[in-house]
Amino acid sequence: MDFPERKMSATLFEEAKKYFPGGVNSPVRAFKSVEGPPLFIKHGSGCYITCEDDHRYIDFCASWGPLILGHNDPEVREAIHHTVDQGTSFGAPTRLGNELGALILKHHRYLDQIRFVSSGTEAVMSAIRLARGVTGKTKIIKFEGCYHGHVDSLLVKAGSGLVTFGVSSSAGVPPSFVAETIVLPLDNEEILEKTLKAHQDVAAIIIEPVPANNGLLVQRPEYLKTMRDLCTKHGVLLIFDEVISGFRIGFEGAAGHYDIQPDILTFGKIIGGGLPVGAFGASRQIMQHISPEGNVYQAGTLSANPVAMAAGHATLRKVLTTGFYSDLNIKTEQFVNYLNGYIESRAYPMHIVQLGSIFWMKFSKEVIRRADQIDSEGMQYFKKIHLSLLRNEVYLGPSGYEVGFISHAHDEKTLEIAAGKIKKAIDLCF
């Protein structure tokens, strides 16, 4: 299939293959799950991105979630410019780190202290080490369908049984690392309780409380609350990986949404305002185990980079504006409800799931809470929808397993235009 509308992107992609494995620096960007070469982006403004072929798209990827204010927000841009004028990195403390840390802690009831790192993966890696250091135990429980970055011991998928030690999902991960990870299905309290009774050496359970890396698998509140109770009962730390959900479905993320206090939280994306950042935090009692106070080592040359701190502070100040989240979530709900109404009227075998300002197209009418409930055949529908939308200048992430995001910059008129184009794309599939 020819893609004349992506001629320059195709040329740049062929060039990129000389420099980078698969021509990309993160796998999903290669467009392997959809049609044609990946878009090379040269500009973003508000809810739009512009590619190297000068096509402008309504963007629902939002750099995979960080851009809750939209692209190139004026206040964030000004904060970045002002900070860069003073320097870009010092490897030393700055006032900006204090300001962002104070802002987060003041408005997040489940945190006493926080430490900044440079990515969500690094935050999760550090949280796992912290949990092991605090408890003196080694094993970790994770869940099939939850992604926690490319940490060796968490690049694990389920084996052949429901309660199972995992098997690596990537080459280069030693079996000894995988042996410390137990993989369970989501949405099953009974299996979780049996596992905790059978294994006394579990340091922590880690979960995306809003699983959003393999579809949007909205969990029952009762399940998450039972998990909290079981962790307390068995002396296991509960880690909420809120790299996506943190500051997205509310300032306190899923912890606040469900009113559940985890022991450790991990963050990324939004707190950097579009720049590389991550963080992990907990009670003072737990965080005192981190060096230099405690014996759990963690360090980073670019941790609390001043430019990222400034961008994050400017972003979080704006999301704390009265009504920000309610307006954003209502706008998303109306957009999704409108599309679902159209889907229902045509009896199409699909549904759009939504939580806060996150949405996901699933090609099933069934409630999906586990990764194994996703029908991979439905991804062929997504491939057609994705191609149609690109040709009508709407951009979704290039995989049917990825979620979409709505930002503050998506206004009512733009969402109405996008919805019309999405309806036409869906019509082409069925």
C-alpha positions in Angstrom: 0.0 0.0 0.0 1.4 3.4 -0.9 1.3 6.3 1.5 2.0 9.4 -0.5 0.8 11.6 2.3 3.7 10.4 4.4 6.5 10.7 1.9 8.9 12.8 4.0 8.2 10.7 7.1 8.9 7.5 5.1 12.2 9.0 3.9 13.2 10.0 7.4 12.2 6.6 8.7 14.5 4.8 6.2 17.3 7.1 7.2 16.6 6.4 10.9 17.0 2.7 10.4 20.7 3.3 9.8 21.1 4.9 13.2 18.6 3.1 15.5 17.4 -0.5 15.9 14.2 -0.7 13.9 14.6 3.0 13.1 13.2 4.1 16.5 14.2 4.7 20.1 11.1 3.1 21.6 9.4 0.0 19.9 5.8 1.1 19.5 6.9 4.2 17.5 7.8 1.9 14.6 4.1 1.5 13.6 4.5 -2.3 13.4 0.9 -2.8 14.6 -0.7 -0.3 12.1 -0.3 0.7 8.4 2.5 2.6 6.8 5.7 4.4 8.1 5.6 6.3 11.4 4.9 9.9 11.5 7.9 12.2 12.1 6.6 15.1 14.1 8.1 18.6 13.9 5.7 20.8 15.8 3.0 20.6 18.4 0.5 23.3 19.6 -2.5 22.8 21.8 -4.2 19.6 20.8 -2.5 19.4 17.4 0.7 18.0 16.1 2.2 18.7 12.7 4.3 16.1 10.8 7.2 16.6 8.5 4.8 16.3 5.5 3.0 19.4 6.9 -0.2 17.5 7.8 -1.8 18.7 11.1 -3.5 16.1 13.3 -5.8 16.3 16.3 -3.7 14.5 18.8 -5.0 11.9 21.3 -1.6 10.4 22.1 -0.3 13.4 24.0 3.2 12.0 24.1 1.7 8.9 25.7 0.0 10.9 28.5 2.3 13.6 29.9 0.8 16.5 28.0 -2.4 17.0 30.1 -2.3 20.7 29.2 -1.7 20.0 25.5 1.4 20.7 23.4 3.6 23.7 23.9 1.6 25.3 26.7 2.6 28.9 27.0 3.2 28.9 30.8 5.2 25.6 30.7 7.2 26.9 27.8 8.0 30.2 29.6 9.1 28.2 32.7 11.4 26.1 30.6 12.9 29.1 28.8 13.4 31.0 32.0 15.2 28.1 33.6 17.4 27.3 30.6 18.6 30.8 30.7 20.1 30.0 34.2 21.6 26.7 33.1 20.4 23.2 32.3 22.0 20.8 34.8 24.1 21.2 38.0 24.2 17.8 39.6 23.3 19.7 42.8 20.1 20.7 44.7 18.0 23.6 43.4 15.2 25.7 44.7 13.0 24.4 41.8 13.3 20.8 43.2 12.1 22.1 46.6 9.2 23.9 45.0 7.9 21.0 43.0 8.4 18.6 45.9 6.5 20.9 48.2 3.7 21.4 45.8 3.1 17.6 45.3 3.3 16.8 49.0 1.0 19.6 50.0 -1.8 18.3 47.8 -1.2 14.5 48.0 -2.4 13.0 51.3 -0.7 9.7 50.8 2.9 11.0 50.6 5.3 12.4 53.3 8.4 12.4 51.2 9.3 12.0 47.5 12.5 11.4 45.5 12.8 12.5 41.9 14.4 10.3 39.2 14.6 10.6 35.4 11.9 8.1 34.2 9.0 6.0 35.2 11.0 2.9 34.7 13.7 4.2 37.1 11.0 5.1 39.6 9.6 1.6 39.6 13.1 0.0 39.8 13.8 2.2 42.9 10.5 1.4 44.5 11.1 -2.3 44.2 14.5 -2.0 45.7 13.1 0.1 48.5 10.4 -2.5 49.2 12.9 -5.3 49.4 15.2 -3.2 51.6 12.4 -2.3 54.1 11.0 -5.8 54.4 14.1 -7.9 54.0 12.2 -10.1 51.7 12.8 -10.8 48.0 9.8 -11.8 45.9 7.5 -9.4 44.0 4.0 -10.1 42.9 2.9 -8.4 39.6 -0.2 -8.9 37.4 -0.6 -10.1 33.9 -1.5 -7.1 31.7 0.3 -4.5 33.9 3.4 -2.8 32.5 6.0 -1.2 34.8 8.7 -0.1 32.4 11.6 -2.2 31.2 12.8 -3.3 34.7 14.4 -6.8 34.3 12.4 -8.5 37.1 9.2 -7.0 35.8 9.6 -7.9 32.2 7.7 -11.1 33.0 4.6 -12.7 31.7 2.5 -15.5 33.2 3.6 -19.1 32.9 1.3 -22.0 32.4 -0.7 -21.8 35.7 -2.9 -19.3 37.3 -0.6 -18.9 40.3 2.8 -19.1 38.7 6.4 -17.9 38.7 6.7 -15.9 35.6 8.7 -16.4 32.4 10.7 -13.7 30.8 9.0 -11.6 28.1 12.4 -10.3 26.8 15.7 -11.8 25.9 18.6 -10.7 28.2 16.7 -11.2 31.4 18.4 -13.9 33.5 16.1 -16.7 34.8 17.4 -15.9 38.4 15.8 -12.4 38.1 12.5 -13.9 36.8 12.4 -16.4 39.7 11.9 -13.6 42.1 8.6 -12.5 40.4 5.2 -14.1 40.8 2.7 -13.3 38.1 -1.0 -13.4 38.9 -4.2 -12.6 36.9 -6.0 -9.4 37.7 -9.5 -9.3 39.2 -9.2 -12.4 41.4 -9.1 -12.0 45.1 -9.1 -15.7 45.8 -5.9 -16.4 43.9 -4.2 -13.4 45.4 -5.0 -14.5 49.0 -3.9 -18.1 48.3 -0.6 -16.9 46.9 0.2 -14.7 49.9 -0.6 -17.6 52.2 1.7 -19.9 50.3 4.7 -17.4 49.9 6.0 -15.8 53.1 8.9 -14.2 51.2 6.9 -11.6 49.3 8.2 -8.1 49.8 5.7 -6.2 47.7 2.8 -6.3 45.3 3.0 -3.9 42.4 0.0 -3.0 40.3 -1.2 -0.3 38.0 -4.3 0.6 39.9 -5.6 1.8 36.5 -4.0 -0.6 34.1 -3.5 1.4 31.0 -0.6 -0.1 29.1 -2.5 -3.1 27.7 -5.9 -1.7 27.1 -7.8 0.2 29.8 -8.6 -2.5 32.3 -10.7 -0.7 34.9 -10.6 -2.7 38.2 -13.3 -3.1 40.7 -12.8 -0.9 43.7 -13.5 -3.9 46.0 -10.7 -5.8 44.4 -8.2 -3.1 45.0 -9.4 -2.6 48.6 -9.1 -6.3 49.3 -5.6 -6.2 47.9 -4.8 -3.4 50.4 -6.2 -5.4 53.3 -4.3 -8.5 52.3 -1.0 -6.7 52.1 -1.5 -5.3 55.5 -2.5 -8.7 56.9 0.6 -10.5 55.4 3.2 -7.7 56.0 3.6 -7.0 52.3 4.1 -3.5 50.9 1.6 -2.3 48.3 3.1 -0.3 45.4 0.8 1.7 43.1 2.4 2.4 39.8 0.8 5.7 38.9 3.1 6.7 36.1 0.1 7.0 33.9 -2.8 7.5 36.3 -1.0 9.9 38.7 -2.1 13.5 38.2 -4.2 12.3 35.3 -7.5 11.1 36.8 -7.1 13.6 39.6 -4.2 15.2 41.4 -4.0 12.2 43.8 -4.4 9.8 40.9 -6.0 6.3 41.5 -5.0 6.4 45.2 -7.3 9.4 45.7 -9.9 8.2 43.2 -10.4 4.9 45.1 -9.5 6.3 48.5 -6.8 3.6 49.0 -3.4 4.3 50.7 -0.6 2.3 49.1 2.7 2.0 50.8 4.8 3.3 47.9 3.7 5.2 44.8 5.6 5.7 41.6 5.1 8.6 39.1 6.3 10.0 35.8 4.9 11.6 32.7 2.7 14.6 33.9 5.1 15.7 36.7 7.7 16.5 34.1 5.4 18.7 32.0 6.7 17.0 28.9 10.3 16.5 29.9 11.9 13.3 31.2 11.1 12.7 34.9 10.0 10.1 37.4 9.5 10.0 41.1 8.7 7.6 43.9 7.3 8.4 47.3 5.9 7.0 50.5 5.6 7.7 54.3 8.6 9.2 56.1 9.0 5.9 57.9 9.6 4.1 54.6 11.5 6.8 52.8 14.1 7.0 55.6 15.5 3.8 54.3 16.7 5.6 51.2 20.4 6.7 51.2 21.9 8.9 52.5 19.6 8.4 55.5 19.2 4.7 55.1 21.0 1.7 53.4 18.9 1.4 50.2 21.1 3.0 47.6 19.6 5.2 44.8 21.2 8.0 42.8 21.1 9.8 39.5 23.1 12.4 37.7 20.1 14.1 36.2 17.6 13.5 39.1 15.6 16.6 39.8 16.9 18.3 36.7 16.0 21.9 37.1 14.4 22.3 33.6 12.2 19.3 34.3 11.3 20.6 37.7 10.3 24.0 36.3 8.1 22.4 33.6 6.5 20.0 36.1 5.8 22.8 38.6 4.2 25.0 35.9 2.0 22.0 34.8 0.9 21.0 38.3 0.1 24.6 39.3 -2.4 24.7 36.4 -4.0 21.3 37.1 -4.6 22.5 40.7 -6.9 25.3 39.3 -10.4 24.9 40.7 -12.5 22.7 38.4 -9.6 21.6 36.2 -10.2 17.9 36.7 -13.9 18.0 36.8 -14.0 19.9 33.5 -11.5 17.6 31.8 -13.2 14.4 33.0 -16.7 15.7 32.0 -15.4 16.7 28.6 -13.9 13.2 28.0 -17.1 11.5 29.3 -19.3 13.5 26.9 -16.9 12.7 24.0 -16.9 9.0 24.8 -20.7 8.8 25.5 -21.4 10.4 22.1 -19.3 7.9 20.3 -20.7 5.0 22.3 -24.2 6.2 21.5 -23.4 6.0 17.8 -21.8 2.6 18.1 -24.8 1.3 19.9 -27.2 2.7 17.3 -25.3 0.8 14.6 -25.0 -2.4 16.8 -21.2 -2.4 16.1 -19.3 -5.1 18.2 -17.2 -2.6 20.0 -17.2 -0.1 22.9 -15.1 2.7 24.2 -14.0 2.5 27.8 -13.3 5.6 29.8 -11.9 6.6 33.2 -11.1 10.3 33.8 -9.5 11.7 30.7 -8.3 8.3 29.5 -10.1 6.2 26.9 -9.7 3.0 24.9 -11.4 1.3 22.0 -12.2 -2.3 22.7 -13.7 -4.6 20.1 -16.1 -6.5 22.4 -19.3 -5.8 24.3 -18.0 -7.7 27.4 -16.5 -6.0 30.4 -12.8 -6.5 30.2 -10.7 -6.4 33.4 -7.9 -8.8 32.5 -5.5 -8.9 29.6 -6.5 -12.4 28.6 -10.0 -11.2 27.9 -8.8 -9.0 25.0 -9.5 -10.6 21.6 -6.4 -10.0 19.5 -8.5 -10.4 16.4 -10.1 -7.0 17.2 -6.7 -5.4 16.5 -7.4 -5.7 12.8 -10.4 -3.4 13.3 -8.1 -0.9 15.1 -5.6 -1.0 12.2 -8.3 0.1 9.8 -9.6 2.8 12.1 -6.0 4.1 12.7 -5.3 4.3 8.9 -8.6 6.1 8.2 -8.0 8.6 11.0 -4.5 9.4 9.9 -5.8 10.1 6.4 -8.4 12.4 8.0 -5.8 14.0 10.3 -6.6 12.5 13.7 -3.8 10.8 15.5 -4.1 7.9 17.9 -1.2 5.9 19.4 -0.1 3.3 16.9 -1.4 0.2 18.7 -4.9 -1.0 19.6 -3.6 -2.0 23.0 -2.7 1.7 23.8 -5.0 4.1 25.4 -5.9 7.7 24.3 -5.8 10.9 26.3 -7.8 14.1 26.2 -6.0 17.3 27.3 -7.1 20.6 28.6 -6.4 21.9 25.1 -9.1 19.8 23.4 -12.0 22.2 23.1 -15.6 21.3 22.4 -15.5 22.2 18.7 -12.3 20.2 18.1 -13.7 17.1 19.9 -16.9 17.4 17.8 -14.8 17.4 14.6 -12.7 14.5 15.8 -15.8 12.5 16.8 -17.3 12.9 13.4 -14.1 11.6 11.8 -13.9 8.7 14.3 -17.5 7.7 13.4 -16.6 7.6 9.7 -13.5 5.5 10.5 -15.6 3.0 12.5 -18.2 2.8 9.7 -15.4 1.6 7.4 -14.7 -1.4 9.6 -18.1 -3.0 10.0 
